[in-house]
Amino acid sequence: MYKVDFNKTGKVYFIGIGGSSMSGLAEIMMKKGYSVSGSDMAESYATEKLEEMGIAVHVPQEAKNISADTDFIVYTAAIAETNPEYVRALELGIPMIERAPFLGQLMENYSYTIGVSGTHGKTTTSSMISAILSSAGIDISASLGGVCDEIGGNSKYGTSEYFVAESCEYKRSFLSFNPNYEIVTNIEAEHLDYYKDIEDIRSAFREFLEKPNENGIIVINGDIDKLDSLTDGLKAKVFTYGADENVNLSASDTSINDTELKLSDTSKYDYFAKNITFDELGRGEFDLCKNEAGKTIVIMHIKLGVLGIHNVLNSTAAAALALEMGISADAIKTALVKFKGAHRRFEVKGKVKGVLTIVDDYAHHPSEIKATLLAAKHFPHNTLYTVFQPHTYSRLKKLLPDFANALLLSEKVILTDIYAAREKDPGDISSLDLLDAMKKDYVKAGHSEKEAEEKVIYISDFGEIEDYLLTNAKEGDVAIMMGAGTVINIGNELLGL
């Protein structure tokens, strides 16, 4: 594997520069003094931002874009070996390194490295810990999977010895990192186009958890299944976290039960949220507690600037790690009340004609959808529309019943076509299968077929979805553009962005 010398500058090229992590790494390298350029398959907000910074971005990807004087190339895992730029780099003998090992090597230059992983909540939790450390006066460096206003984007190049890295498990990429501090938010079946099954996923997380040494700290969700098999024998100190099951929900949320919230007895946690309440906008506040020697200690009262029980859990994890790292309670409280969320995580974008509020959300796994829609129940609205674009054929096929169950939490659902991402259409799964499953489940729950027809519809064309919302939305309605693909464009068009 190519070893990057970060002590000298040179010319670096990023294949797939518009990716959420790649764009941030390109920015870091530019700020380190490198001459940076790159390419992507299409223009995007990320590529436009990079070009505004002076980084040349080539669209489309062509062999002629690769210059022989390039010192090395960073490429994303999504790039095929037949990619014309990849092939040209091989022909020219230019050293190449995949994104994850590159980020891992970059992190080796820092004394305090924090890796935030988990099936869901990585971006928000890594953004929260970044905000907390910044609030404590630490000029961090960071590589995140989404835009965090508190650090000015999806990456930051600071002057301290602290580096925060969102650590994705896809293709075991997080095993390229060697953090001495870790957060694991949850472990569920995901990326089943790569992993064989949940046990294969758990084995990867076990290897990730073995990274920190005896001076390291791990904060992990105490409700993860078979937790002992993941944490037994680890060198680092391990702290579990969770939340009290007695959540004070508003009268309008009586349909939510403890099973849906997945909360449990607090005696098994080291850190936990207790006395949880939500304000009129759905923003949580709670007492952060710690179990020590059989006694429960209330450490501080935390108010959040973001909504939902899932963010109570995310903030509990971030606060627990910060405390164990010696960060003050004041810095934690200040950061979390000001934190407004990572972009595309229940991001309120604006209002269409003073009537319909547009929310953008990245949720593309059933558990993420469920968490978002449960949180949305607290958000002021009349009718809640969810426009959902499934992300990858394999994910929808393997988790179809779970998708149907989660999406039925919304009052109205508009399904559009699957965003293929890295996959090719296998021909045996489509959004119409999800439509059928949702209707059947709704009828089984005691509703009429007519009610099911009104509950969930399928519209392929984005323009027609915009027309549908403009025609049917009433004052006070909310529409969530949900998915990790291009569904965001519907809301942007409605808002004229």
Residue pairs with C-beta under 8 A, 6 or more apart in sequence:
1 97
1 101
2 72
2 95
2 96
2 97
3 105
4 72
4 97
4 102
4 105
4 106
6 32
6 105
6 106
6 109
9 32
9 33
9 34
9 35
10 34
10 35
10 71
10 72
11 34
11 35
11 37
11 67
11 69
11 70
11 71
12 29
12 34
12 35
12 36
12 37
12 70
12 71
12 72
12 73
12 74
13 36
13 37
13 38
13 39
13 65
13 66
13 67
13 70
13 72
13 73
13 74
14 22
14 25
14 26
14 36
14 37
14 38
14 39
14 73
14 74
14 75
15 38
15 39
15 61
15 73
15 74
15 75
15 76
15 79
15 83
15 85
15 86
15 89
16 22
16 38
16 39
16 40
16 75
16 76
16 78
16 79
16 99
17 23
17 26
17 38
17 39
17 40
17 46
17 47
17 50
17 55
17 57
18 40
18 41
18 42
18 43
18 44
18 46
18 47
18 50
18 57
19 40
19 46
19 76
19 78
19 99
20 46
20 144
20 145
20 146
20 154
21 76
21 99
21 103
21 143
21 144
21 145
21 154
21 166
21 168
22 38
22 74
22 76
22 99
23 46
23 47
23 49
23 50
23 154
23 155
24 142
24 143
24 144
24 153
24 154
24 155
25 74
25 99
25 102
25 103
25 106
25 143
25 155
26 36
26 38
26 50
26 55
27 50
27 53
27 55
27 153
27 155
27 157
28 106
28 141
28 143
28 155
28 156
28 157
29 36
30 36
30 53
30 54
30 55
31 157
32 157
36 55
37 55
37 56
37 57
37 58
38 50
38 55
38 56
38 57
38 58
39 57
39 58
39 59
39 60
39 61
39 62
39 65
39 85
40 47
40 57
40 58
40 59
40 61
41 59
41 60
41 61
42 59
42 60
43 57
43 59
46 154
47 57
47 59
49 153
50 57
51 57
58 65
61 83
61 84
61 85
62 84
62 85
63 84
63 85
63 87
63 88
64 88
65 85
66 73
66 85
66 88
66 89
66 92
66 94
68 92
68 94
70 89
70 92
70 94
71 94
71 95
72 94
72 95
72 96
72 97
73 85
73 89
73 94
73 95
73 96
73 97
74 96
74 97
74 98
74 99
74 102
75 83
75 86
75 96
75 97
75 98
75 99
76 98
76 99
77 98
77 99
77 100
77 170
77 171
77 173
78 421
78 422
79 86
80 86
81 87
86 96
89 96
90 96
97 105
99 173
100 171
100 173
100 174
100 176
100 177
101 176
103 143
103 165
103 176
103 177
104 176
104 177
104 178
106 143
106 163
107 113
107 163
107 165
107 177
107 178
107 179
108 178
110 141
110 161
110 162
110 163
111 161
111 162
112 160
112 161
112 162
112 163
112 180
112 181
112 325
113 162
113 163
113 165
113 177
113 178
113 179
113 180
113 181
114 126
114 129
114 162
114 163
114 164
114 165
114 179
114 181
114 182
114 183
114 321
115 165
115 167
115 174
115 177
115 179
115 181
115 182
115 183
115 208
115 211
116 122
116 125
116 126
116 129
116 164
116 165
116 166
116 167
116 182
116 183
116 185
117 166
117 167
117 168
117 169
117 174
117 182
117 183
117 184
117 185
117 205
117 208
118 125
118 183
118 184
118 185
118 186
118 187
118 221
119 169
119 185
119 186
119 187
119 188
119 190
119 365
119 367
120 185
120 186
120 188
120 310
120 365
120 367
120 368
120 371
121 185
121 186
121 310
121 313
121 314
121 317
122 145
122 166
122 167
122 168
122 185
123 144
123 145
123 146
123 166
123 342
123 345
123 362
124 146
124 306
124 311
124 314
124 341
124 342
124 345
125 183
125 185
125 314
125 317
125 318
126 142
126 144
126 145
126 164
126 165
126 166
126 183
127 144
127 146
127 148
127 150
127 151
127 339
127 341
127 342
128 314
128 315
128 318
128 335
128 336
128 339
129 164
129 183
129 318
129 321
129 322
130 140
130 142
130 144
130 148
130 150
130 151
130 156
130 164
131 148
131 150
131 151
131 335
131 336
131 338
131 339
132 318
132 319
132 322
132 327
132 331
132 332
132 335
132 336
133 140
133 162
133 164
133 322
133 327
134 140
134 150
134 151
134 335
135 331
135 332
135 334
135 335
135 338
136 322
136 327
136 328
136 331
137 331
138 158
138 160
138 162
139 158
139 159
139 160
140 151
140 156
140 158
140 160
140 162
140 163
140 164
141 155
141 156
141 157
141 158
141 160
141 162
141 163
141 164
142 148
142 151
142 155
142 156
142 158
142 163
142 164
142 165
143 154
143 155
143 163
143 164
143 165
143 166
144 151
144 154
144 155
144 164
144 166
144 342
145 154
145 166
145 168
146 154
146 342
146 343
146 344
146 345
146 362
147 153
147 154
147 342
147 343
147 344
148 154
148 342
148 343
149 340
149 343
150 335
150 338
150 339
165 177
165 179
167 173
167 174
167 177
167 179
167 182
167 208
168 174
169 190
169 191
169 201
169 204
169 205
169 208
170 191
170 194
171 191
171 194
172 204
172 207
174 204
174 208
175 204
175 207
175 208
177 211
178 211
179 211
179 212
179 216
180 211
180 212
180 213
180 215
180 216
180 217
180 236
181 212
181 216
181 217
181 218
181 321
181 325
182 208
182 209
182 211
182 212
182 216
182 217
182 218
182 219
182 220
182 236
183 218
183 219
183 220
183 317
183 318
183 321
184 205
184 208
184 209
184 218
184 219
184 220
184 221
184 224
185 221
185 313
185 314
185 317
186 221
186 223
186 224
186 367
187 198
187 201
187 202
187 205
187 224
187 225
187 230
188 198
188 201
188 365
188 367
189 197
189 198
189 201
189 398
189 399
190 201
190 365
190 395
191 201
192 394
192 395
192 398
193 392
193 394
193 395
193 423
195 201
195 204
202 226
202 229
202 230
205 230
206 229
206 230
209 218
209 220
209 230
209 231
209 234
209 236
210 234
210 235
212 218
212 234
212 235
212 236
213 235
213 236
214 235
214 236
215 236
216 235
216 236
216 237
217 236
217 237
217 239
217 321
217 324
217 325
218 231
218 234
218 236
218 237
218 238
218 239
219 239
219 240
219 241
219 271
219 317
219 320
219 321
219 324
220 227
220 230
220 231
220 238
220 239
220 240
220 241
221 240
221 241
221 242
221 313
221 317
222 240
222 241
222 242
222 268
222 269
222 270
222 272
223 242
223 262
223 263
223 264
224 230
227 240
231 238
237 324
239 270
239 271
239 320
239 321
239 324
240 268
240 269
240 270
240 271
241 269
241 270
241 271
241 272
241 313
241 316
241 317
241 320
242 263
242 264
242 266
242 268
242 269
242 271
242 272
242 273
242 313
242 316
243 263
243 266
243 272
243 273
243 274
243 276
243 286
243 309
243 312
243 313
243 316
244 263
244 266
244 272
244 273
244 274
244 275
244 276
245 258
245 261
245 263
245 264
245 265
245 266
246 276
247 261
247 263
247 276
247 309
248 275
248 276
248 277
248 278
249 256
249 278
250 278
250 378
252 377
253 377
253 378
256 374
256 377
260 370
260 374
261 309
261 374
263 309
266 272
266 274
266 289
266 291
266 296
267 291
269 291
270 290
270 291
270 320
271 288
271 289
271 290
271 291
271 316
271 319
271 320
271 323
272 288
272 289
272 290
272 291
272 316
273 286
273 287
273 288
273 289
273 302
273 312
273 313
273 315
273 316
274 286
274 287
274 289
274 296
274 298
275 286
275 287
276 284
276 285
276 286
276 309
276 312
277 284
277 285
277 286
278 284
278 285
278 307
278 378
279 285
280 380
281 307
281 378
281 379
281 380
282 307
282 308
282 375
282 376
282 377
282 378
282 379
283 303
283 304
283 305
283 306
283 307
284 303
284 304
284 306
284 307
284 308
284 309
284 311
284 312
284 315
285 301
285 302
285 303
285 304
286 301
286 302
286 312
286 316
287 298
287 299
287 300
287 301
287 302
288 298
288 299
288 300
288 301
288 302
288 316
288 319
288 320
289 296
289 297
289 298
289 299
290 296
290 297
290 299
291 297
299 323
299 329
300 319
300 329
300 332
300 333
301 333
302 315
302 319
302 332
302 333
302 336
302 337
303 333
303 336
303 337
304 311
304 312
304 315
304 336
304 337
304 339
305 336
305 337
305 338
305 339
305 340
305 341
306 315
306 339
306 340
306 341
306 345
306 346
307 346
307 375
307 378
307 379
308 346
308 371
308 372
308 374
308 375
308 378
309 371
309 374
309 375
310 371
310 372
310 374
310 375
311 341
311 375
315 336
318 332
318 336
319 332
319 336
322 331
322 332
323 329
323 332
341 347
343 360
344 360
344 361
344 362
344 488
345 361
345 362
346 359
346 361
346 372
346 375
346 376
346 379
346 480
347 359
347 360
347 361
348 357
348 358
348 359
349 358
349 359
349 360
349 491
349 492
349 495
349 497
350 357
350 358
350 495
350 497
351 357
351 358
352 358
352 469
352 470
352 473
352 494
352 495
353 470
354 475
355 473
355 474
355 475
355 476
355 477
356 469
356 470
356 473
356 477
356 478
356 479
356 494
357 381
357 477
357 478
357 479
358 479
358 481
358 491
358 494
358 495
359 376
359 379
359 478
359 479
359 480
359 481
359 491
360 480
360 481
360 488
360 491
361 372
361 480
361 481
361 482
362 368
362 483
362 484
363 369
363 371
363 372
363 482
363 483
364 390
364 391
364 395
364 482
364 483
364 484
364 485
365 395
365 399
366 399
366 402
366 403
366 405
366 406
367 402
367 406
369 388
369 403
369 406
369 407
369 409
369 482
370 405
370 406
370 409
372 480
372 482
373 384
373 386
373 406
373 407
373 409
373 410
373 480
374 409
376 384
376 410
376 478
376 480
377 409
379 478
380 476
381 476
381 477
381 478
382 474
382 475
382 476
382 477
382 478
383 411
383 412
383 473
383 474
383 476
383 477
383 478
384 410
384 411
384 412
384 477
384 478
384 479
384 480
385 410
385 411
385 412
385 413
385 414
385 469
385 473
385 477
385 478
385 479
385 480
386 407
386 410
386 412
386 413
386 414
386 479
386 480
386 482
387 414
387 416
387 465
387 469
387 479
387 480
387 481
387 482
387 487
387 490
388 407
388 413
388 414
388 415
388 416
388 482
388 483
388 487
389 416
389 417
389 418
389 419
389 482
389 483
389 485
389 486
389 487
390 396
390 403
390 415
390 418
390 419
390 431
390 434
390 483
391 418
391 419
391 421
391 483
391 484
391 485
392 418
392 419
392 420
392 421
392 422
392 423
393 418
393 420
393 423
393 425
393 426
393 429
394 423
396 403
396 418
396 429
396 431
396 433
396 434
397 426
397 428
397 429
400 429
400 433
400 434
400 437
401 437
403 434
403 437
404 434
404 437
404 438
404 441
405 441
407 413
407 434
407 438
407 456
408 438
408 441
408 442
408 445
408 455
408 456
410 480
411 455
412 454
412 455
412 456
413 438
413 455
413 456
413 457
414 456
414 457
414 458
414 459
414 465
414 468
414 469
415 431
415 434
415 435
415 438
415 456
415 457
415 458
415 459
416 431
416 458
416 459
416 460
416 462
416 465
416 487
417 430
417 431
417 460
418 425
418 429
418 430
418 431
419 483
419 484
419 485
419 486
419 487
421 484
421 485
431 458
432 458
435 456
435 457
435 458
438 452
438 455
438 456
439 449
439 452
439 453
439 455
439 456
440 452
442 451
442 452
442 455
442 456
443 449
443 452
447 455
457 468
459 465
459 468
462 486
462 489
462 490
462 493
465 490
466 490
466 493
466 494
469 479
469 494
470 494
473 479
479 491
481 487
481 488
481 490
481 491
491 497
